[in-house]
């Protein structure tokens, strides 16, 4: 599925702050800090404590570098070649050979924000003081990020164990002045040319450095941080589009009452139901069928169970956030330099913890999109829409209205169901069976990005269709909150009328959704001005609509 992930998802309304600075130290990074650097161009600097930790770990490595002790990746080969001893004179060449041979990616170019995220996270592991990488090498990573120089990384090449080897190797290749990068203006060029233009010198790697630069879960973790951020916003958007559809389909708001949520008190479900109840408040459409003469006993599941599905998705995001926060406080390398001066091999590079939650989130995205598509289909079916014209056409029969917009939704939802099949169960052994169980976490992250794009498009189409349905309920008026969502769409997209080219209108709705503008319009009505939502890469103030914060 093509779309926003192929390029880079735009910053939320208000944009990012490229003048912001993220200090990379020995402590954990926050998800918002990852997004600020990866997506919004914030600068990075190394804290003083981190500089000291880097120096201390480097002293340990240098003490062992010339010894006869067998240390993986320092005095031995890699993977299945771990039993091959490397003589002292060849140990520097070993590091460069490793980077060059592992930069074996293929396929489409990976998005700039993902590459920047994985570079930042590799830098963060270096600053933990557990890798033995030199300060000068760490500063080169920071300089590339701050200079907007982005290594060219390819779609295929990582098995998620030992971490994201190939993507990280392409970044390390840029550090030594080889391969290709894109400069701050986006021009693709040889790395040597970009470094010279930025006044930077290529790094001559020392013992252990090549291995330490490529052995981590940084790519999949970067995609997880970005996905948590995007899904947090989209789940709030799903509440908005659900409220619009419930109202347009003459559904009841009674099922969202807090006393009903209290008897099954999942936090995400309660938050979603509270959002729906608030948005439907003061709706003359809802009030019009609230009396005893209403013949509808129960709404369809896609209306009545919206909080249960959105709530389960919120719980999944919350779990994924907990995993991400642990990873963001971790140092992933092999071998690691321990505080007592030992250098020990380990298995912390295995991507299973991250791969699992990336797959879980793809399942949640598919299901939220699926229930959204069902509401849209109901809005277009005259047998189930309670008086709306067939397919919301201005002149049904001559006009097909929004019929094929639902086809587009259905096609995307079908794709999302395939993307929900987990990657993390599909281990393929490598390196002559030395790496005989791998996580496929990178693949889980790649398909999740496509799933998030698909979910955004499905929700945008539901908003587009529900907005037209609300207009057909005139002279009855929607609630102030849903009217605000309708009005925001109408700033860019015309209302009821004869058939016209729909693709540009769908794309306009996608922009409103992914930019956070649909939610912002609702909150501007429900909130007092001082509680307007902040950009999604910032620490949020309290907002009227409940959400899952990264």
Buried (B, 14 or more C-beta within 10 A) or exposed (E): BEBBBBEBBBBBBBBBBEEBEBBBBBBBBBBBBBBBBBBBBBBBEBBEBBBEBBEBBBEBBBEBBEEEEEBBBBBBBBBEEBEEEBEEEEBBEBBBBBBBEBBEBEEEBBBBBBBBBBBBBBBBBBBBBBBBBBBEBBBBBBBBBBBBBBBBBBBBBBBBBBBBBBBBBBBBBBBBBBBBBBBBEEEEBEBBBBBEEBEBEBBEBBBBBBBBBBBBBBBBBBBBBBBBBBBBBBBBBBBBBBBBBBBBBBBBBEBBEEEBBEEEEBBBBBBBBBBBBBBBEEBEBBBEBEEEEEEEEEBBEBBBBBBBBBBBBBBBBBBBBEBBBEBBBBBBBBBBBBEEEEBEEEEBBBBBBBBBBBBBBBBBBBBBBBBBBBBBBBBBEEEEBBEBBBBBBBEEEEBBBBBEBBEBBBBBBBBBBEBBEBBBEBBEEBBEEBBEBBBBBBBBBBBBBBBBBBBBBBBBBBBBBBBBBBBBBEEBBBBBBBBBBBEBBEEBBEEBEEBEEBEEBBBBBBBBBBBBBBBBBBBBBBBEEEBBBBBBBBEBEEBBBBBBBB
